[in-house]
Amino acid sequence: MRILLVKGASLNREVPQFSYPLGLMYLAAYLRQRQPGHDQRIIDLRCERHPFESLAAVLEDFDPDMVAVSALTAEAASLHETARIAKARRMDTVVVVGGPHISACTDDVAGNTNIDVMVIGEGEETYCAIVSACAAGNGVPAGIRGTGLRAHGRVEWAPPRPPLEDLGELPFPAWDLVSVERYARLGRAGNLRRGRFLPVFTSRGCPYQCFYCHNLFGKSFRARPTENVVEEVRRIHEAYGITDIEIYDDIFNMDLARAKAICRGLIDLDLRLKLAFPNGVRVDRLDRELVALLAQAGTTNLAIAIETASPRLQKVIHKHLDLERAKEAISWLDEEGIVTNGYFMLGFPGETRDEIESTITYAVETDLHFASFFIVTPYPGTPLWEQTMRERGSSSLDFREYNYLSGYFNLSAVSGEELRRLQREAYRRFYARKLPKIIATLPRLRIDWRNAAWIWLRRMLDRGGLNRTQVIAP
C-alpha cells in the first residue's frame, strides 16, 4: 500500500515553533518492522507556507491508498480539511485519524463522513492492524481494538487497546521520512537554539493527576531500557552527525535512578552532546546529583513547569508542586550553567488578582533565565475541560481560535482585560529583571534571534486577546 502520514497544523499560527512529528515517525517505523514493503511518506502541514496546496500536490504525485492524520485540538480544522481534500480527490482513499484531539473530542470527528476510521490512544499496534486489513483487500473490519469505524451510516466503537508495555520493543523512529535540514531552519518548541537536531522519547506516561493535562499516554509510567536510549543517541550521531538532542518525555525524571543511568550512558558516549528538555522534567523531583549529571551529559536548556505559585491552586489543579524545593532546584541548575525556561499559567478557575501577582513575583525571584506566561485553556479530554463545561458551558467552540497566548477562555476571578494586562505585566517585570542574566548566558547559546523576536513581540503586543475571542467569562 501507499500511505501518506499527515501532521495537522494550527491555522491560527501564534508562534513559529515546531517539533518533529515523532508520533508519525514511530508509526511508520513500527509498520516497517511488522509489515515491511509498504510505501510510506510524511507531510508536516506546519512546515508548509500553503499547507493545503502542498497537501494536494503530494496527493496528486503519490496517489496514496490511505491517508492517516494526527492532530492536536488546535489543529482540528486542518484535520477536517485534509480528510475533505483526500476524499474529494479519490473516494476510495481510506482516511484514518488519530492523535490527542480524536482521543479527547470524538464527537467533533465522528460527525465527519470523510473520515473512515478513528484511532483512540497509542497508535502503533492499531495502525498495523488497520493497514494489514486494507492490504488484504478486505477493507477495515469492525472490532479492531482502539478504533471507531464508520459503517452503515454510524460509528461502531471497538474496545480500547491497552498501552504498550515493553517500550524496548519499539523500533527507532523513521528519521529518513523527514528532512533534518528543514527542521533545522524552523523555530524549535521550547528552545531558542538553532541548528540540526533530533528528538528522543525515553518514556511514556505520567502518574501525576494535573487537571489541565491530556492523558494520551496514560497514567502509568513506562520506560525504555537505558541501553536502548543510549544506543538510539549513538545511532543518531552515526547516521546524521547530530549532537543536539531534545528529550520529549512526559516526565524524564520519574525514576531518578534510571534518569541518572541514562546521563551516565550519554557521558560515556563522549560525543560532546547538547541536550535540551523542552518539557517533561518534574522540578521538585530533581536532586543535586541528577542536576550535576545532566550538566556533565551536555544539557544546555531545560524547561520547568511551575504553573502557579499559589499553594491553594497547586492543590486545586492537583499538581502539588513543592514550590520551595522547585526554587532550590532552579538555583542548582543555574549553578551548573543550564539555561532554564519557566512555564507559568495565568487564569485558573477562580484565580484572584493577588494569586496571579504572587505567581509573577515568584517567577521574578527565581534564578530562571526565561519565562512564558500562558493563559489557562481547557482542552477537551481533561478534567479542567469537564469542570468548565459543567459549570459554565458553551454553545459554540471554534478550535481554530484555540491558543494559550491570547486566550480563548477567561476562567479567573478578574476581567478578561485585567487578565491580559497582568500577562503583559508579567513579561515586563520578568525580563526587566532578567536582562543582565540573559546577556550573560549568550555565549553558551546559539540563539535563533528571528524566532526569539517573534515570540517576544507576539507575547507583548495585545491583538485583542480575550476581548476578541472570549466565549466563557466569569
ZIBELDA-V440504 format. One record per residue. RES is the residue in one letter. PHI is phi in whole degrees, -180 to 180 (NA if undefined). OMEGA is omega in degrees with one decimal (none if undefined). D_FIRST is the distance of its C-alpha to the first C-alpha in Angstrom with 1 decimal. Layout:
BEGIN
RES/PHI/OMEGA/D_FIRST, RES/PHI/OMEGA/D_FIRST
END
This chain:
BEGIN
M/NA/170.9/0.0, R/-102/-173.7/3.8, I/-127/176.0/6.2, L/-105/177.5/9.9, L/-97/-172.1/12.5, V/-120/171.5/15.8, K/-95/-178.7/19.3, G/-67/-179.5/21.8, A/-129/171.7/25.2, S/-76/179.4/28.7, L/-82/175.0/30.2, N/-106/-171.1/33.5, R/-80/-176.5/33.4, E/-76/-174.3/36.4, V/-138/-179.7/36.0, P/-79/178.8/33.9, Q/-122/-174.0/32.6, F/-139/168.2/29.1, S/-130/177.4/27.4, Y/-62/174.6/24.1, P/-78/-169.8/21.2, L/-63/178.2/21.6, G/-60/178.2/20.0, L/-67/178.6/16.6, M/-65/175.7/17.2, Y/-70/177.6/17.8, L/-58/-177.5/14.7, A/-63/-179.2/12.6, A/-68/-179.3/15.0, Y/-65/177.8/15.2, L/-66/177.2/11.5, R/-58/-178.1/11.9, Q/-68/-174.9/15.1, R/-88/-176.0/14.1, Q/-138/-178.1/10.7, P/-64/174.9/10.5, G/116/178.4/8.1, H/-76/179.4/5.1, D/-98/-176.6/6.2, Q/-117/173.9/8.2, R/-134/178.0/11.3, I/-122/168.3/14.3, I/-124/179.4/16.9, D/-104/-175.9/20.2, L/-64/178.2/22.1, R/-65/-176.2/25.3, C/-89/-173.8/25.4, E/-98/177.5/25.2, R/-66/176.1/28.5, H/-123/-167.4/27.0, P/-58/-174.3/24.0, F/-80/172.0/22.9, E/-66/177.7/23.5, S/-65/178.2/21.4, L/-61/-179.6/18.6, A/-60/179.9/18.9, A/-66/179.3/18.9, V/-67/177.8/15.7, L/-60/-179.6/14.0, E/-66/-177.2/15.6, D/-76/-172.4/14.8, F/-89/-179.8/11.1, D/51/-174.3/10.3, P/-73/172.3/7.6, D/-82/-178.5/6.2, M/-138/172.5/7.7, V/-120/-179.0/10.8, A/-115/-172.2/12.6, V/-116/173.7/16.2, S/-118/-175.5/19.0, A/-150/166.9/22.6, L/-84/179.1/26.2, T/-61/179.4/28.8, A/-66/-179.6/30.0, E/-104/-174.2/26.5, A/-60/-178.4/26.2, A/-62/179.6/26.9, S/-71/175.6/24.0, L/-62/-178.9/21.7, H/-65/-179.6/22.9, E/-69/176.6/22.9, T/-62/178.8/19.3, A/-62/-179.7/18.3, R/-63/-178.2/20.7, I/-64/-178.9/19.4, A/-64/-178.8/15.7, K/-73/179.5/16.9, A/-66/-179.2/19.6, R/-77/-176.9/17.4, R/-153/-171.7/15.0, M/-64/-177.5/16.0, D/-85/173.8/13.0, T/-65/177.1/11.1, V/-83/-179.3/11.0, V/-104/-178.8/13.4, V/-117/179.3/14.1, V/-127/178.3/17.2, G/-153/-179.4/19.1, G/107/-174.2/21.9, P/-58/-176.2/25.7, H/-66/-178.2/26.2, I/-67/-179.0/24.1, S/-65/-174.7/25.8, A/-96/-170.4/29.2, C/-134/-173.0/29.1, T/-63/-178.1/27.1, D/-62/-179.7/29.3, D/-64/-176.2/28.5, V/-92/-175.2/24.8, A/-62/-179.7/25.1, G/-79/-178.3/26.9, N/-88/-176.3/24.2, T/-74/174.7/22.7, N/-79/-178.4/19.8, I/-101/-177.7/18.5, D/-92/-173.4/16.7, V/-135/174.2/16.7, M/-113/-179.5/19.1, V/-108/-178.7/19.0, I/-108/177.3/22.6, G/81/-179.6/23.7, E/-60/-167.0/22.0, G/-108/-169.9/18.2, E/-59/-177.7/16.9, E/-68/-179.6/17.2, T/-65/178.1/16.3, Y/-59/179.3/13.1, C/-62/-179.7/12.1, A/-66/179.3/13.4, I/-65/-178.8/11.6, V/-64/-179.9/8.0, S/-60/-179.9/9.6, A/-66/-179.2/11.0, C/-68/-179.6/8.3, A/-65/178.6/6.3, A/-78/177.5/9.9, G/83/-176.8/10.4, N/-99/-172.6/13.2, G/73/-179.3/12.5, V/-88/-179.3/13.7, P/-81/171.8/17.0, A/-70/174.3/20.2, G/100/175.7/21.7, I/-69/-174.9/19.1, R/-59/178.7/21.6, G/85/-177.6/21.6, T/-128/164.1/20.0, G/-119/-175.5/21.5, L/-111/175.8/19.7, R/-82/-179.8/20.9, A/-151/176.5/22.0, H/56/174.9/25.1, G/80/177.8/26.1, R/-145/-179.6/26.4, V/-99/177.8/24.6, E/-102/-176.2/24.6, W/-96/175.2/25.0, A/-92/177.2/24.3, P/-60/178.7/26.4, P/-66/176.9/25.8, R/-99/179.3/24.1, P/-67/179.1/26.6, P/-63/174.7/26.1, L/-61/-179.7/25.1, E/-90/-176.2/28.4, D/-102/-179.6/27.9, L/-71/175.9/26.5, G/-67/178.7/27.3, E/-82/180.0/24.1, L/-68/171.5/21.9, P/-71/174.8/20.5, F/-68/-176.1/21.7, P/-57/-179.6/19.8, A/-79/-178.0/17.3, W/-61/-175.3/20.1, D/-72/-178.5/18.5, L/-90/176.8/16.2, V/-128/179.7/19.5, S/-98/177.0/22.5, V/-61/-177.8/25.5, E/-66/-178.5/27.9, R/-67/-179.9/26.8, Y/-69/176.5/27.5, A/-66/-177.4/30.7, R/-88/-175.8/32.0, L/-98/178.1/31.4, G/-71/-177.9/33.7, R/-84/177.7/32.9, A/-81/175.1/33.1, G/75/-176.8/36.5, N/-152/-178.6/37.5, L/-93/174.4/39.4, R/-72/175.9/38.7, R/-130/179.0/36.7, G/112/-176.1/34.8, R/-73/179.2/31.7, F/-154/172.4/30.7, L/-140/-178.3/27.9, P/-95/177.7/27.8, V/-139/168.4/28.1, F/-101/176.6/28.0, T/-103/-179.8/30.5, S/-157/175.5/30.7, R/-136/175.0/29.6, G/89/179.7/31.9, C/-147/-176.5/35.5, P/-80/-179.3/38.3, Y/-74/-170.3/40.3, Q/-116/-178.4/40.6, C/-53/-167.0/40.9, F/-82/176.4/40.9, Y/-103/-167.9/39.1, C/-102/173.4/36.1, H/-69/-176.7/32.6, N/-127/-173.4/31.7, L/-62/-177.8/27.9, F/-95/176.1/28.3, G/84/-178.0/31.2, K/-101/175.8/34.8, S/-105/-179.7/34.4, F/-75/179.8/34.5, R/-125/-170.6/32.0, A/-122/171.3/32.2, R/-76/177.2/30.4, P/-60/-179.3/32.8, T/-54/-177.0/35.0, E/-63/179.7/34.1, N/-67/178.7/30.4, V/-66/-178.7/31.1, V/-63/178.8/33.4, E/-66/177.3/31.0, E/-62/179.0/28.3, V/-62/178.3/30.9, R/-60/-178.7/32.0, R/-70/175.8/28.6, I/-59/179.7/28.2, H/-66/-178.4/31.5, E/-66/-175.5/30.7, A/-80/-170.7/27.4, Y/-124/-176.8/28.6, G/68/-175.7/32.3, I/-89/175.4/32.1, T/-116/176.9/35.0, D/-86/-178.1/34.5, I/-124/174.4/32.7, E/-111/-179.2/32.4, I/-96/-172.6/32.4, Y/-106/-176.9/30.6, D/-59/168.8/31.8, D/-69/-179.9/33.3, I/-154/-175.4/36.4, F/-60/-173.0/36.5, N/-101/175.1/40.1, M/-60/176.4/40.0, D/-103/-174.5/40.8, L/-62/-178.6/43.4, A/-62/179.4/43.6, R/-68/178.5/39.9, A/-59/178.8/39.9, K/-67/179.2/42.8, A/-64/177.0/41.2, I/-63/178.3/38.2, C/-59/179.9/40.7, R/-63/178.3/42.6, G/-63/178.6/39.5, L/-69/176.1/38.6, I/-62/-179.1/42.2, D/-65/177.0/42.2, L/-63/177.6/39.3, D/55/-178.0/41.8, L/-108/-176.2/39.2, R/55/-176.8/41.3, L/-69/170.3/38.6, K/-124/-175.3/38.8, L/-99/174.4/37.5, A/-134/178.1/37.1, F/-123/-179.2/36.7, P/-65/176.8/35.8, N/-165/167.1/36.0, G/88/171.8/36.2, V/-118/177.4/39.7, R/-82/-166.9/42.2, V/-67/-178.8/45.4, D/-82/171.3/47.9, R/-101/174.3/46.2, L/-74/167.6/46.7, D/-120/-172.8/49.6, R/-62/-178.8/51.5, E/-66/-179.8/50.0, L/-65/178.4/46.4, V/-60/178.5/47.3, A/-64/179.8/48.9, L/-68/176.4/45.9, L/-58/179.1/43.5, A/-65/179.8/45.8, Q/-64/179.9/46.0, A/-74/176.4/42.2, G/110/-178.7/42.1, T/-66/178.3/41.5, T/-106/-175.7/42.4, N/-132/178.2/41.3, L/-149/-179.9/41.1, A/-94/-175.2/40.7, I/-128/-179.6/42.9, A/-94/177.1/42.5, I/-93/-179.4/46.0, E/73/-177.5/45.4, T/-146/175.8/49.1, A/-96/178.4/52.4, S/-86/176.9/53.8, P/-57/178.5/54.4, R/-62/-177.7/54.4, L/-71/175.2/51.0, Q/-58/176.7/49.6, K/-75/-178.3/50.5, V/-61/-176.3/49.2, I/-87/175.5/45.7, H/65/175.4/45.7, K/-87/175.0/45.0, H/55/179.7/48.5, L/-76/174.0/48.5, D/-81/-170.6/51.6, L/-67/178.8/52.6, E/-70/177.2/55.3, R/-64/178.3/53.2, A/-62/179.9/50.5, K/-63/178.6/53.1, E/-65/-179.6/54.3, A/-65/176.6/50.8, I/-61/177.6/50.2, S/-65/176.6/53.5, W/-61/-180.0/52.3, L/-61/178.6/49.2, D/-62/179.2/51.4, E/-63/179.4/53.7, E/-87/177.5/50.9, G/82/178.7/49.8, I/-92/-179.1/46.6, V/-78/-175.3/45.9, T/-116/176.4/45.3, N/-124/-179.3/43.9, G/-91/176.9/45.0, Y/-108/179.7/43.1, F/-128/-179.1/45.4, M/-123/-179.6/44.9, L/-115/175.7/47.5, G/104/174.8/48.0, F/-65/-179.0/47.4, P/-53/178.0/48.7, G/75/-177.7/52.4, E/-66/-177.6/52.6, T/-92/177.2/56.0, R/-60/179.7/57.1, D/-62/179.5/58.8, E/-68/176.9/55.7, I/-62/-179.2/53.6, E/-67/177.0/56.4, S/-67/176.4/56.6, T/-66/178.3/52.9, I/-61/-180.0/53.6, T/-62/178.1/56.7, Y/-59/-179.1/54.9, A/-59/-178.2/52.2, V/-64/-174.6/54.9, E/-84/176.9/56.9, T/-81/176.0/54.1, D/-94/175.4/53.3, L/-62/174.4/50.0, H/-91/-177.5/49.2, F/-131/175.9/46.9, A/-151/173.9/46.3, S/-124/-179.3/44.1, F/-118/-173.9/45.5, F/-99/172.2/42.9, I/-83/-179.9/43.6, V/-60/-179.2/42.7, T/-129/178.5/39.7, P/-76/179.4/38.7, Y/-101/178.2/35.0, P/-54/179.3/33.5, G/92/178.5/33.0, T/-108/175.5/36.0, P/-59/177.6/39.6, L/-63/177.4/40.9, W/-62/-178.3/38.9, E/-62/178.4/40.1, Q/-64/-178.6/43.7, T/-63/-179.6/43.5, M/-67/-178.5/42.2, R/-70/-174.5/44.8, E/-85/-171.7/47.7, R/-125/178.0/47.1, G/67/176.9/44.2, S/-160/-179.0/42.6, S/-82/-176.3/42.1, S/-156/177.2/39.4, L/-126/177.1/37.2, D/-112/-175.8/35.3, F/-65/177.0/32.7, R/-66/-179.6/32.7, E/-87/-175.7/36.2, Y/-67/168.0/35.3, N/-163/-174.3/36.5, Y/-104/178.7/38.9, L/-100/-177.5/41.1, S/-86/172.9/42.8, G/90/176.2/42.4, Y/-119/-179.9/41.3, F/-124/165.8/43.5, N/-131/-177.2/47.0, L/-101/-171.8/47.7, S/-81/177.9/50.7, A/-92/176.8/54.4, V/-109/179.9/55.0, S/-70/176.6/54.2, G/-59/179.1/51.0, E/-63/179.9/53.2, E/-68/179.4/54.8, L/-62/178.3/51.5, R/-67/177.9/50.2, R/-64/178.7/53.6, L/-67/176.2/53.4, Q/-63/177.9/49.9, R/-64/177.9/51.3, E/-63/178.9/54.4, A/-59/179.1/52.3, Y/-65/-179.4/50.7, R/-63/-177.6/54.1, R/-64/-176.2/55.9, F/-65/-173.4/53.3, Y/-77/172.0/52.8, A/-64/-179.8/56.5, R/-80/-169.5/57.2, K/-96/-175.2/54.3, L/-54/177.9/54.5, P/-60/179.4/56.7, K/-66/179.1/54.3, I/-64/180.0/51.3, I/-59/-179.1/53.1, A/-68/-178.6/54.0, T/-88/-172.7/50.4, L/-56/179.9/49.2, P/-60/-178.4/49.8, R/-90/-173.9/47.3, L/-122/167.0/44.5, R/-104/-173.1/42.4, I/-76/169.5/42.5, D/-86/-171.0/40.2, W/-68/177.5/43.1, R/-63/178.8/41.2, N/-67/-179.9/39.0, A/-62/-179.2/42.2, A/-65/179.5/44.2, W/-63/-179.8/41.6, I/-61/-179.3/41.4, W/-60/-177.7/45.2, L/-65/-177.8/45.8, R/-63/-176.3/43.3, R/-82/-177.9/44.9, M/-89/-177.4/48.4, L/-93/-179.6/48.3, D/-92/177.3/48.4, R/-97/-179.3/46.3, G/116/173.2/47.6, G/49/-176.8/45.7, L/-63/179.6/46.6, N/-68/-178.4/49.0, R/-89/-168.6/46.2, T/-117/-173.3/43.4, Q/-60/175.2/45.3, V/-119/178.4/44.4, I/-129/-175.7/45.9, A/-121/178.6/49.4, P/-68/none/52.0
END
